[in-house]
């Protein structure tokens, strides 16, 4: 809510965050508090004009976390 309230109409937000891994048993609970669920970022900025959104899984690293990326404009 602070990001949304802090932007003026027409302001652009660029946001990227880690997603919860498919298998959460290996991730400590305190770490999961800072990870996003599927479509959580998209829903948080649902009132914004969506410019770009993607969710990807990164299986190339030892961290099985994917990323959610959003670019949106406040209407």
C-alpha positions as CSV (number, residue, x, y, z in Angstrom):
1,X,0.0,0.0,0.0
2,X,2.9,2.4,0.6
3,X,4.1,2.1,-3.0
4,X,0.6,2.6,-4.4
5,X,-0.1,5.6,-2.2
6,X,3.3,7.1,-2.8
7,X,2.9,7.2,-6.6
8,X,1.2,10.0,-8.4
9,X,-1.3,9.2,-11.2
10,X,0.7,8.3,-14.2
11,X,3.6,7.2,-12.1
12,X,5.4,4.0,-13.1
13,X,6.3,1.1,-10.8
14,X,8.9,-1.5,-11.7
15,X,8.9,-4.4,-9.2
16,X,10.7,-7.7,-9.1
17,X,10.5,-10.2,-6.3
18,X,11.3,-13.9,-5.6
19,X,8.4,-16.4,-5.8
20,X,7.8,-19.2,-3.3
21,X,9.5,-22.4,-4.6
22,X,7.3,-25.3,-5.7
23,X,8.6,-27.3,-2.8
24,X,8.5,-25.1,0.3
25,X,9.7,-27.7,2.8
26,X,13.3,-26.8,2.1
27,X,12.6,-23.1,2.7
28,X,12.6,-21.9,6.3
29,X,9.3,-20.3,7.4
30,X,10.9,-16.9,8.2
31,X,12.3,-16.8,4.6
32,X,8.9,-17.6,3.1
33,X,7.4,-14.4,4.7
34,X,9.4,-12.4,2.1
35,X,8.5,-14.5,-1.0
36,X,5.4,-14.0,-3.2
37,X,2.8,-16.5,-4.1
38,X,1.6,-17.1,-7.7
39,X,0.0,-14.0,-9.1
40,X,0.3,-12.2,-5.8
41,X,2.2,-9.3,-7.3
42,X,-0.3,-9.0,-10.2
43,X,-3.2,-8.9,-7.7
44,X,-1.4,-6.3,-5.5
45,X,-1.2,-3.9,-8.4
46,X,-4.5,-4.9,-10.1
47,X,-5.7,-1.3,-10.3
48,X,-2.6,-0.3,-12.3
49,X,-2.4,-0.2,-16.1
50,X,-0.3,-3.3,-16.8
51,X,2.7,-2.6,-19.1
52,X,4.6,-5.9,-18.4
53,X,4.1,-8.9,-16.2
54,X,5.9,-12.3,-16.0
55,X,6.5,-15.1,-13.6
56,X,9.4,-17.4,-14.3
57,X,10.9,-20.4,-12.5
58,X,14.6,-20.5,-12.3
59,X,15.7,-24.1,-12.2
60,X,19.3,-23.3,-13.2
61,X,20.4,-22.3,-9.7
62,X,20.4,-24.2,-6.4
63,X,17.7,-21.8,-5.2
64,X,14.5,-23.1,-6.7
65,X,12.9,-19.7,-6.5
66,X,11.4,-18.0,-9.6
67,X,10.8,-14.4,-10.0
68,X,7.7,-12.2,-10.6
69,X,8.3,-9.0,-12.5
70,X,5.8,-6.2,-13.0
71,X,5.8,-2.8,-14.7
72,X,2.7,-0.8,-14.3
73,X,1.3,2.7,-14.4
74,X,-0.9,4.2,-11.7
75,X,-4.2,5.3,-13.2
